[in-house]
Amino acid sequence: MCDSQGVDNNDAENLQRSLAAKAKKPLDKGLMARLGTAATILVLFILFAAQNTESVTIDFLSWSFQLNQFLMMLFSAAAGVFIWEFAGVYSRRAKKKRS
């Protein structure tokens, strides 16, 4: 049966039932553990940043600039991840060529 707006009432009722069933479903324990772990890491990250606010001078070749100590460590870590991933891609390509 359709209402005045041309919407099938059975479809609307089925949608409401499925939404109610999803709302009653408890959160997955694994999801809760991951969210808790992520929150803990975020808090530790913020504490680390708050404790490393000192400015440091970086001299590289002819460049010299000042940067927050925390940001310098963050950029160094990001560069390390980038280099690590690049080396892994290069290594996988080399293995494929040998095979």
MARBA-582092 format. One record per residue: residue number from 1; residue in one letter; x, y, z of N, C-alpha, C, O, CB in turn. Coordinates in Angstrom, 1 decimal. Glycine has a CB too. Example, Ala and Ser with C-alpha at 12.3 -4.5 7.8 and 13.67 -1.06 7.14 Angstrom:
REM MARBA-582092
REC     i   aa       nX       nY       nZ      caX      caY      caZ       cX       cY       cZ       oX       oY       oZ      cbX      cbY      cbZ
REC     1    A     13.2     -5.7      7.8     12.3     -4.5      7.8     13.2     -3.3      7.8     14.2     -3.3      8.5     11.3     -4.5      9.0
REC     2    S     12.8     -2.2      7.1     13.7     -1.1      7.1     12.9      0.0      7.9     13.4      1.1      8.0     14.1     -0.6      5.7
//
This chain:
REM MARBA-582092
REC     i   aa       nX       nY       nZ      caX      caY      caZ       cX       cY       cZ       oX       oY       oZ      cbX      cbY      cbZ
REC     1    M      0.8     -1.2      0.0      0.0      0.0      0.0      0.9      1.2      0.0      1.9      1.3      0.7     -1.0      0.0      1.2
REC     2    C      0.5      2.2     -0.7      1.3      3.5     -0.8      0.6      4.6     -0.1     -0.7      4.6      0.0      1.5      3.9     -2.3
REC     3    D      1.3      5.5      0.5      0.8      6.6      1.2      0.6      7.8      0.2      0.8      7.6     -1.0      1.6      7.0      2.4
REC     4    S      0.2      8.9      0.7      0.0     10.1     -0.1      1.2     10.5     -0.9      1.1     11.2     -1.9     -0.6     11.2      0.7
REC     5    Q      2.4     10.2     -0.4      3.6     10.6     -1.1      4.1      9.6     -2.1      5.2      9.8     -2.7      4.7     11.0     -0.1
REC     6    G      3.4      8.5     -2.2      3.8      7.5     -3.1      4.9      6.5     -2.6      5.5      5.9     -3.4      4.3      8.1     -4.4
REC     7    V      5.0      6.5     -1.3      6.0      5.6     -0.7      5.4      4.4     -0.2      4.3      4.4      0.4      6.7      6.4      0.5
REC     8    D      6.0      3.2     -0.5      5.4      2.0     -0.1      5.6      1.8      1.4      6.7      1.9      1.9      6.1      0.8     -0.9
REC     9    N      4.5      1.6      2.1      4.5      1.5      3.6      5.3      0.3      4.0      6.0      0.3      5.0      3.1      1.4      4.1
REC    10    N      5.3     -0.8      3.3      6.0     -2.0      3.6      7.5     -1.8      3.6      8.2     -2.3      4.5      5.6     -3.2      2.7
REC    11    D      8.0     -1.1      2.6      9.4     -0.8      2.5      9.8      0.1      3.7     10.9     -0.1      4.2      9.7     -0.1      1.2
REC    12    A      9.0      1.1      4.0      9.3      2.0      5.1      9.4      1.2      6.4     10.3      1.4      7.3      8.3      3.1      5.2
REC    13    E      8.4      0.3      6.6      8.4     -0.5      7.8      9.6     -1.5      7.9     10.2     -1.6      9.0      7.1     -1.4      7.9
REC    14    N     10.0     -2.1      6.8     11.1     -3.0      6.7     12.4     -2.2      7.0     13.3     -2.7      7.7     11.2     -3.6      5.4
REC    15    L     12.5     -1.0      6.5     13.7     -0.1      6.8     13.8      0.2      8.2     14.8      0.2      8.8     13.6      1.1      5.9
REC    16    Q     12.6      0.6      8.8     12.6      0.9     10.3     13.0     -0.3     11.1     13.8     -0.2     12.1     11.3      1.4     10.7
REC    17    R     12.6     -1.5     10.7     12.9     -2.7     11.5     14.4     -3.0     11.4     15.1     -3.4     12.3     12.1     -3.9     10.9
REC    18    S     15.0     -2.9     10.1     16.4     -3.2     10.0     17.2     -2.2     10.7     18.3     -2.5     11.3     16.7     -3.2      8.5
REC    19    L     16.8     -0.9     10.7     17.6      0.1     11.5     17.5     -0.1     13.0     18.5      0.1     13.7     17.1      1.5     11.1
REC    20    A     16.4     -0.6     13.5     16.2     -0.9     14.9     17.1     -2.1     15.3     17.6     -2.1     16.3     14.7     -1.1     15.2
REC    21    A     17.1     -3.1     14.4     18.0     -4.2     14.7     19.4     -3.9     14.7     20.2     -4.4     15.5     17.7     -5.3     13.6
REC    22    K     19.9     -3.0     13.8     21.3     -2.6     13.8     21.6     -1.7     15.0     22.7     -1.8     15.6     21.6     -1.8     12.5
REC    23    A     20.6     -0.9     15.5     20.9     -0.1     16.6     21.0     -0.9     17.9     21.8     -0.5     18.8     19.7      0.9     16.8
REC    24    K     20.4     -2.1     18.0     20.4     -2.9     19.2     21.7     -3.8     19.2     22.0     -4.3     20.2     19.2     -3.8     19.3
REC    25    K     22.3     -3.9     18.0     23.5     -4.8     17.9     24.7     -4.2     18.7     25.0     -3.0     18.5     23.9     -5.0     16.5
REC    26    P     25.3     -4.9     19.7     26.4     -4.4     20.5     27.6     -4.2     19.6     27.8     -4.9     18.6     26.7     -5.3     21.7
REC    27    L     28.5     -3.3     20.0     29.7     -3.1     19.3     30.7     -4.3     19.4     30.7     -5.0     20.5     30.5     -1.9     19.8
REC    28    D     31.4     -4.6     18.4     32.3     -5.7     18.4     33.4     -5.5     19.4     33.9     -4.4     19.6     32.9     -5.9     17.0
REC    29    K     33.8     -6.6     20.1     34.9     -6.4     21.1     36.2     -6.0     20.5     37.0     -5.3     21.1     35.0     -7.7     21.9
REC    30    G     36.5     -6.6     19.3     37.7     -6.2     18.6     37.7     -4.7     18.3     38.8     -4.1     18.4     37.9     -7.1     17.4
REC    31    L     36.6     -4.2     17.8     36.5     -2.8     17.5     36.7     -1.9     18.7     37.5     -0.9     18.7     35.1     -2.5     16.9
REC    32    M     36.2     -2.3     19.8     36.3     -1.6     21.1     37.8     -1.6     21.5     38.3     -0.6     22.0     35.4     -2.2     22.2
REC    33    A     38.5     -2.8     21.4     39.9     -2.9     21.7     40.7     -1.9     20.8     41.6     -1.3     21.3     40.4     -4.3     21.6
REC    34    R     40.4     -1.9     19.5     41.2     -1.1     18.6     41.0      0.4     19.0     41.9      1.2     18.9     40.8     -1.3     17.2
REC    35    L     39.7      0.8     19.3     39.4      2.2     19.6     40.1      2.6     20.9     40.6      3.7     21.0     37.9      2.4     19.8
REC    36    G     40.2      1.7     21.9     40.9      1.9     23.1     42.3      2.1     22.9     43.0      3.0     23.5     40.6      0.8     24.1
REC    37    T     42.9      1.2     22.1     44.3      1.3     21.8     44.7      2.6     21.1     45.6      3.3     21.4     44.8      0.1     20.9
REC    38    A     43.8      3.0     20.1     44.0      4.2     19.3     43.9      5.4     20.3     44.7      6.4     20.1     43.0      4.3     18.2
REC    39    A     43.0      5.4     21.2     42.8      6.5     22.1     44.1      6.6     23.0     44.5      7.7     23.3     41.6      6.4     23.0
REC    40    T     44.6      5.5     23.5     45.8      5.5     24.4     47.0      6.1     23.6     47.7      6.9     24.1     46.1      4.1     24.9
REC    41    I     47.2      5.6     22.4     48.3      6.1     21.6     48.2      7.6     21.3     49.1      8.3     21.4     48.4      5.3     20.2
REC    42    L     46.9      8.1     21.1     46.7      9.5     20.8     47.1     10.3     22.1     47.7     11.4     22.0     45.3      9.8     20.4
REC    43    V     46.7      9.8     23.2     47.0     10.5     24.5     48.5     10.6     24.7     49.1     11.6     25.1     46.3      9.9     25.7
REC    44    L     49.2      9.5     24.5     50.6      9.4     24.6     51.3     10.3     23.6     52.3     11.0     23.9     51.2      8.0     24.5
REC    45    F     50.8     10.4     22.4     51.3     11.3     21.4     51.2     12.7     21.8     52.1     13.5     21.6     50.6     11.0     20.0
REC    46    I     50.1     13.1     22.3     49.8     14.5     22.7     50.7     14.8     23.9     51.3     15.9     24.0     48.3     14.7     23.2
REC    47    L     50.9     13.9     24.9     51.8     14.2     26.0     53.3     14.3     25.5     54.0     15.2     26.0     51.8     13.0     27.0
REC    48    F     53.7     13.5     24.5     55.0     13.6     24.0     55.2     15.0     23.3     56.2     15.6     23.5     55.3     12.5     23.0
REC    49    A     54.2     15.4     22.6     54.3     16.7     21.9     54.4     17.8     22.9     55.1     18.8     22.7     53.1     16.9     20.9
REC    50    A     53.6     17.7     23.9     53.6     18.8     24.9     54.9     18.9     25.7     55.3     20.0     26.1     52.4     18.6     25.9
REC    51    Q     55.6     17.8     25.8     56.9     17.8     26.5     58.1     18.2     25.7     59.2     18.4     26.2     57.1     16.5     27.2
REC    52    N     57.9     18.2     24.4     59.0     18.5     23.4     58.7     19.7     22.6     58.7     19.6     21.4     59.3     17.3     22.5
REC    53    T     58.5     20.8     23.2     58.2     22.1     22.5     59.4     23.0     22.3     59.2     24.1     21.7     57.1     22.8     23.3
REC    54    E     60.5     22.6     22.8     61.7     23.4     22.6     62.1     23.5     21.2     61.9     22.6     20.4     62.9     22.7     23.4
REC    55    S     62.7     24.7     20.8     63.1     24.9     19.4     64.5     24.5     19.2     65.4     24.7     20.1     62.9     26.4     19.1
REC    56    V     64.8     23.8     18.1     66.1     23.4     17.8     66.6     24.0     16.5     65.7     24.2     15.6     66.2     21.8     17.7
REC    57    T     67.9     24.1     16.3     68.4     24.7     15.1     69.0     23.5     14.2     69.7     22.7     14.7     69.5     25.7     15.3
REC    58    I     68.5     23.5     13.0     69.0     22.4     12.1     69.9     23.1     11.0     69.5     24.1     10.4     67.8     21.7     11.4
REC    59    D     71.1     22.6     10.9     72.1     23.0      9.9     72.3     21.9      8.9     72.8     20.8      9.3     73.4     23.5     10.5
REC    60    F     72.0     22.1      7.6     72.1     21.1      6.6     72.7     21.8      5.4     72.0     22.6      4.8     70.8     20.4      6.3
REC    61    L     73.9     21.4      5.0     74.6     22.0      3.9     74.6     23.5      4.1     75.2     24.0      5.0     73.9     21.6      2.5
REC    62    S     74.0     24.3      3.2     74.1     25.7      3.4     72.8     26.3      4.1     72.7     27.5      4.3     74.3     26.4      2.0
REC    63    W     71.9     25.4      4.4     70.6     25.8      5.0     70.7     25.8      6.5     71.4     24.9      7.1     69.4     25.0      4.5
REC    64    S     70.1     26.7      7.2     70.0     26.7      8.6     68.6     27.2      9.0     68.2     28.2      8.5     71.1     27.6      9.3
REC    65    F     67.9     26.4      9.8     66.5     26.8     10.2     66.2     26.3     11.6     66.8     25.3     12.0     65.5     26.4      9.2
REC    66    Q     65.2     26.9     12.2     64.8     26.5     13.5     63.4     25.8     13.4     62.6     26.2     12.6     64.7     27.6     14.5
REC    67    L     63.3     24.7     14.2     62.0     24.0     14.1     61.7     23.4     15.5     62.7     23.1     16.3     62.1     22.8     13.1
REC    68    N     60.5     23.3     15.8     60.1     22.7     17.1     60.7     21.2     17.2     60.6     20.5     16.2     58.5     22.7     17.2
REC    69    Q     61.2     20.9     18.4     61.8     19.6     18.5     60.8     18.4     18.2     61.2     17.5     17.6     62.3     19.4     20.0
REC    70    F     59.6     18.6     18.6     58.6     17.5     18.4     58.4     17.4     16.8     58.3     16.3     16.3     57.3     17.9     19.1
REC    71    L     58.2     18.5     16.1     58.0     18.4     14.7     59.2     17.8     14.0     59.1     17.1     13.0     57.7     19.8     14.1
REC    72    M     60.4     18.1     14.5     61.6     17.6     13.9     61.6     16.0     14.0     61.9     15.3     13.1     62.9     18.1     14.5
REC    73    M     61.2     15.6     15.2     61.2     14.1     15.4     60.1     13.5     14.5     60.2     12.4     14.0     60.9     13.8     16.9
REC    74    L     59.0     14.2     14.4     57.8     13.7     13.6     58.2     13.6     12.1     58.0     12.6     11.5     56.6     14.6     13.8
REC    75    F     58.9     14.7     11.6     59.4     14.6     10.2     60.4     13.5     10.0     60.4     12.9      9.0     59.9     16.0      9.8
REC    76    S     61.3     13.4     11.0     62.3     12.3     10.8     61.7     10.9     10.8     62.1     10.1     10.0     63.3     12.4     12.0
REC    77    A     60.7     10.7     11.6     60.0      9.4     11.7     59.2      9.2     10.4     59.2      8.1      9.8     59.0      9.4     12.9
REC    78    A     58.6     10.2      9.8     57.9     10.1      8.6     58.8      9.8      7.4     58.5      9.0      6.6     57.1     11.4      8.3
REC    79    A     60.0     10.5      7.4     61.0     10.2      6.4     61.5      8.7      6.5     61.7      8.1      5.5     62.2     11.2      6.5
REC    80    G     61.7      8.3      7.7     62.1      6.9      7.9     61.0      5.9      7.4     61.4      4.9      6.8     62.3      6.6      9.4
REC    81    V     59.8      6.2      7.7     58.7      5.3      7.1     58.7      5.3      5.6     58.6      4.3      5.0     57.3      5.7      7.7
REC    82    F     58.8      6.5      5.0     58.9      6.6      3.6     60.0      5.8      3.0     59.8      5.1      2.0     59.0      8.1      3.2
REC    83    I     61.2      6.0      3.6     62.4      5.3      3.1     62.2      3.8      3.2     62.6      3.0      2.3     63.7      5.7      3.8
REC    84    W     61.7      3.3      4.4     61.4      1.9      4.6     60.5      1.3      3.6     60.7      0.3      3.0     60.9      1.7      6.0
REC    85    E     59.4      2.0      3.3     58.4      1.6      2.3     59.0      1.6      0.9     58.8      0.6      0.1     57.2      2.5      2.3
REC    86    F     59.8      2.6      0.6     60.4      2.6     -0.7     61.4      1.5     -0.9     61.4      0.8     -2.0     61.2      4.0     -0.9
REC    87    A     62.2      1.2      0.1     63.1      0.0      0.1     62.3     -1.3     -0.1     62.8     -2.2     -0.8     64.0      0.0      1.3
REC    88    G     61.2     -1.4      0.6     60.3     -2.6      0.5     59.8     -2.8     -0.9     59.7     -3.9     -1.4     59.2     -2.6      1.5
REC    89    V     59.3     -1.7     -1.5     58.8     -1.8     -2.9     59.9     -2.2     -3.9     59.8     -3.0     -4.7     58.2     -0.4     -3.3
REC    90    Y     61.1     -1.6     -3.7     62.2     -1.9     -4.5     62.6     -3.3     -4.4     62.9     -4.0     -5.3     63.4     -0.9     -4.2
REC    91    S     62.6     -3.8     -3.1     63.0     -5.2     -2.9     62.0     -6.2     -3.5     62.4     -7.2     -4.1     63.1     -5.4     -1.3
REC    92    R     60.7     -5.9     -3.4     59.7     -6.7     -4.0     59.8     -6.8     -5.5     59.6     -7.8     -6.1     58.3     -6.3     -3.6
REC    93    R     60.1     -5.6     -6.1     60.3     -5.6     -7.6     61.5     -6.4     -8.0     61.5     -7.1     -9.0     60.5     -4.1     -8.1
REC    94    A     62.6     -6.3     -7.2     63.8     -7.1     -7.5     63.5     -8.6     -7.4     64.0     -9.4     -8.2     65.0     -6.7     -6.6
REC    95    K     62.7     -9.0     -6.4     62.4    -10.4     -6.3     61.5    -10.9     -7.4     61.7    -12.0     -7.9     61.7    -10.7     -4.9
REC    96    K     60.6    -10.1     -7.9     59.8    -10.5     -9.1     60.6    -10.6    -10.3     60.3    -11.5    -11.1     58.6     -9.4     -9.3
REC    97    K     61.6     -9.8    -10.5     62.4     -9.9    -11.7     63.2    -11.2    -11.7     63.4    -11.8    -12.7     63.4     -8.7    -11.8
REC    98    R     63.7    -11.6    -10.5     64.5    -12.8    -10.4     63.6    -14.1    -10.6     64.1    -15.1    -11.0     65.2    -12.9     -9.0
REC    99    S     62.3    -14.0    -10.3     61.4    -15.1    -10.4     61.0    -15.4    -11.8     60.3    -16.4    -12.1     60.2    -14.9     -9.6
//
